[in-house]
Amino acid sequence: MRARSRLLQTAATPVLAAATLFLASVSAPSSVRAEGVDLTRASCADFTAMSENDQAQLSLWLAGYFAGSAMRPLLDLEKITAAPAGLAALCSKSPLLPLVGPEARGVFIPAPAP
């Protein structure tokens, strides 16, 4: 049981770090204004141009976005960890592909069965 707990704790560390960073940015002083970003306009080219850290953070956000839209209360940590590489592979084929779309969603959540 301890090995499983340690494994879950280790796997959750990147997710918790990203969540902590997000919360820290949200609680920034009100005199600092953040620009809004319309991610419905973000493309694979934008993702490819990001640093690895930014790709990992965006992947975490996309995982939550797609899970929320599918009304799934659980996030798959293995898929989130593998998502930057999966998105990079997808984006290498189609740089103009939108990041908020069915193809990118497939990296996080399998397509529904017909």
BELNOR-V678317 format. One record per backbone hydrogen bond with DSSP energy under -0.5 kcal/mol. CO is the residue of the C=O (numbers start at 0). NH is the residue of the N-H. If there is no record, write none. Layout:
co=CO nh=NH
co=CO nh=NH
This chain:
co=0 nh=4
co=1 nh=5
co=2 nh=6
co=3 nh=7
co=4 nh=8
co=5 nh=9
co=6 nh=10
co=7 nh=11
co=8 nh=12
co=9 nh=12
co=11 nh=15
co=12 nh=16
co=13 nh=17
co=14 nh=18
co=15 nh=19
co=16 nh=20
co=17 nh=21
co=18 nh=22
co=19 nh=23
co=20 nh=24
co=21 nh=25
co=22 nh=26
co=24 nh=27
co=28 nh=31
co=30 nh=32
co=31 nh=33
co=36 nh=38
co=37 nh=40
co=38 nh=41
co=41 nh=98
co=42 nh=46
co=43 nh=47
co=44 nh=48
co=45 nh=49
co=46 nh=49
co=50 nh=54
co=51 nh=55
co=52 nh=56
co=53 nh=57
co=54 nh=58
co=55 nh=59
co=56 nh=60
co=57 nh=61
co=58 nh=62
co=59 nh=63
co=60 nh=64
co=61 nh=65
co=62 nh=66
co=63 nh=67
co=64 nh=68
co=65 nh=69
co=66 nh=71
co=67 nh=70
co=70 nh=72
co=74 nh=76
co=75 nh=79
co=76 nh=80
co=77 nh=81
co=78 nh=82
co=79 nh=83
co=81 nh=85
co=82 nh=86
co=83 nh=87
co=84 nh=88
co=85 nh=89
co=86 nh=90
co=87 nh=91
co=88 nh=92
co=89 nh=92
co=89 nh=93
co=93 nh=96
co=94 nh=44
co=96 nh=43
co=98 nh=100
co=100 nh=104
co=101 nh=105
co=103 nh=106
co=103 nh=107
co=104 nh=107
co=104 nh=108
